[in-house]
Amino acid sequence: MRSSVITLALGAAAALLLAACGGGSTSPYGGGGGGGGGCTPTATQVCMIGQTFSPVNLTVPVGTTVTWNNGSTLVHTVTSATGSSEVFNSGNPPAGVAAGGIFTHKFMTAGTYPYYCQYHGLNGTTPTGMHGTITVQ
């Protein structure tokens, strides 16, 4: 009897854990996998989750203020890449966007603006590692 009660309790706990971790996202920007510190990407918000920007590519109209929200426990930067015609930077190491912090930038000119994290990416005309692109139309 005691063995079956323990087995039933463990089974219920496992089912609860699986239900809490899963779930597909209905957002066109991804998500649904957890671990994002509550950050949900939107049409104007990029989340820093682990060592990635989500979404990696974001398209916005001219005049839009984009918000980068650090949903991870790591410090990140949001830095325009080499060749970007618009310069923006959330701070150079050891500064940056702390866990739970935000950085915003208003895009007033149409164009394509690559950016990267100075901690977890590499600069270049096409940045690598933790990087993203804002396209302004």
Secondary structure, DSSP 8 states (H G I E B T S, - for coil): -HHHHHHHHHHHHHHHHHHHH-----STT---SS-STT----SSEEEEETTEEESSEEEE-TTEEEEEEE-SSS-B--EE-TT-SS--BS--TT-SB-TT-EEEEEE-S-EEEEEEEEEEEE-SSS-EEEEEEEEE-
